[in-house]
Amino acid sequence: MTTINIPLLIVTIFSLLVVFLVGRKRADFAINFFLRIALCFVSIYFLNNVFLQKGILVCISMNAVTFLTCGFLGFPGLFLLYGIAFFSFF
């Protein structure tokens, strides 16, 4: 049976609404938000593969939390996610 994380779903929907409402007035904010997400997710994919090939078992999953972190913070958010993963691993 699949469970739905209701608080995470509410936060995700609220964040997307904020992005779209602000994006309607300033389209550059919405474009930057989605470009940051796309670049971070491509980076996560390749970094996870590199770490697995090197034998390092630190991987970041692609979910709503990483979606929002990468969207709002960009690459510093990506480094933050990997920093947390390395800190919890070691």
Phi, psi and omega in degrees: 000134182268135177252151179247130178276098186297313180299320178294322178295319179295315179297319179296313180296317179298317180295318178294322176297318178297317180297317182288325178291318176290323180294336178290323179278322180232099184293333181294329177295314181294320179295315178297320179302310183285330174293320177297319179297314182297313181294322179291322180290325174294319178295319178299317180300311183288321178295320176300318179294318179296315180296322178293323178292328179278352179090011178268122187267039178254113180230146177254129178277158179259104181217191184294326180293314178292327177301311181287321180297313179290327180292318183275325186255338181075218182294326173301327175293323177296316178296324177297316179297315178292325176298317177296319180294317178293320180297318181284336180283317182264000000 
